[in-house]
């Protein structure tokens, strides 16, 4: 995959272990549609799905909220 060759990491996958974050409603999701790619001096601190009520009204996907350390 081109993202790996170019040195990008997927925050949604790294924070949840080996599986992608499930951010859309499905009976048996097989993968993730929503991703956040990063590289360079960013260090991933945390990534999570936002489950606020407004999120469920705004879209059929849950937003991914990511915290990065920018000091590196």
C-alpha beads as a LAMMPS data file, in Angstrom:
LAMMPS data file: protein, C-alpha beads

72 atoms
71 bonds

1 atom types
1 bond types

-500.0 500.0 xlo xhi
-500.0 500.0 ylo yhi
-500.0 500.0 zlo zhi

Masses

1 110.0

Atoms # bond

1 1 1 0.000 0.000 0.000
2 1 1 1.368 3.426 -0.953
3 1 1 0.867 4.934 2.514
4 1 1 3.239 2.404 4.079
5 1 1 5.869 2.943 1.377
6 1 1 5.731 6.704 2.011
7 1 1 6.098 6.243 5.791
8 1 1 2.533 7.025 6.903
9 1 1 0.859 5.387 9.903
10 1 1 -2.885 5.029 10.459
11 1 1 -3.856 6.497 13.853
12 1 1 -7.199 4.670 13.884
13 1 1 -5.474 1.305 13.569
14 1 1 -2.490 1.910 15.861
15 1 1 -4.598 3.019 18.810
16 1 1 -6.924 0.015 18.634
17 1 1 -4.281 -2.664 18.166
18 1 1 -4.320 -4.697 14.970
19 1 1 -7.935 -3.967 14.018
20 1 1 -9.309 -0.831 12.443
21 1 1 -11.675 1.363 14.429
22 1 1 -15.285 0.718 13.552
23 1 1 -16.848 4.088 12.910
24 1 1 -19.963 3.251 10.906
25 1 1 -23.075 1.225 11.709
26 1 1 -22.995 -2.285 10.309
27 1 1 -23.946 -5.725 11.552
28 1 1 -20.533 -7.229 10.911
29 1 1 -17.991 -4.597 9.779
30 1 1 -14.867 -6.064 8.147
31 1 1 -12.691 -2.979 8.033
32 1 1 -12.575 0.736 8.476
33 1 1 -13.748 3.410 6.072
34 1 1 -12.450 6.262 8.231
35 1 1 -8.732 6.751 8.706
36 1 1 -6.291 9.423 9.867
37 1 1 -2.832 9.120 8.337
38 1 1 0.221 10.821 9.806
39 1 1 4.009 10.782 9.578
40 1 1 7.058 12.794 10.510
41 1 1 7.548 14.375 13.912
42 1 1 4.084 13.535 15.244
43 1 1 3.728 11.028 18.075
44 1 1 0.326 9.421 18.523
45 1 1 -0.960 9.727 22.094
46 1 1 -4.531 8.492 21.678
47 1 1 -7.322 8.003 19.156
48 1 1 -10.951 7.322 19.909
49 1 1 -14.404 7.391 18.406
50 1 1 -16.555 10.323 19.459
51 1 1 -19.892 9.036 20.726
52 1 1 -21.563 12.339 21.602
53 1 1 -25.233 12.566 20.656
54 1 1 -24.520 15.409 18.209
55 1 1 -22.086 13.148 16.350
56 1 1 -24.848 10.667 15.629
57 1 1 -27.045 13.461 14.242
58 1 1 -24.323 15.073 12.122
59 1 1 -23.283 11.959 10.193
60 1 1 -23.794 8.238 9.801
61 1 1 -20.114 7.794 10.731
62 1 1 -18.628 8.469 14.145
63 1 1 -15.815 11.058 14.110
64 1 1 -12.325 9.963 15.122
65 1 1 -10.663 12.241 17.678
66 1 1 -6.862 12.031 17.755
67 1 1 -4.323 13.455 20.196
68 1 1 -0.759 13.974 18.936
69 1 1 2.408 15.098 20.697
70 1 1 3.915 17.857 18.536
71 1 1 7.067 18.412 20.585
72 1 1 9.137 15.681 18.906

Bonds

1 1 1 2
2 1 2 3
3 1 3 4
4 1 4 5
5 1 5 6
6 1 6 7
7 1 7 8
8 1 8 9
9 1 9 10
10 1 10 11
11 1 11 12
12 1 12 13
13 1 13 14
14 1 14 15
15 1 15 16
16 1 16 17
17 1 17 18
18 1 18 19
19 1 19 20
20 1 20 21
21 1 21 22
22 1 22 23
23 1 23 24
24 1 24 25
25 1 25 26
26 1 26 27
27 1 27 28
28 1 28 29
29 1 29 30
30 1 30 31
31 1 31 32
32 1 32 33
33 1 33 34
34 1 34 35
35 1 35 36
36 1 36 37
37 1 37 38
38 1 38 39
39 1 39 40
40 1 40 41
41 1 41 42
42 1 42 43
43 1 43 44
44 1 44 45
45 1 45 46
46 1 46 47
47 1 47 48
48 1 48 49
49 1 49 50
50 1 50 51
51 1 51 52
52 1 52 53
53 1 53 54
54 1 54 55
55 1 55 56
56 1 56 57
57 1 57 58
58 1 58 59
59 1 59 60
60 1 60 61
61 1 61 62
62 1 62 63
63 1 63 64
64 1 64 65
65 1 65 66
66 1 66 67
67 1 67 68
68 1 68 69
69 1 69 70
70 1 70 71
71 1 71 72
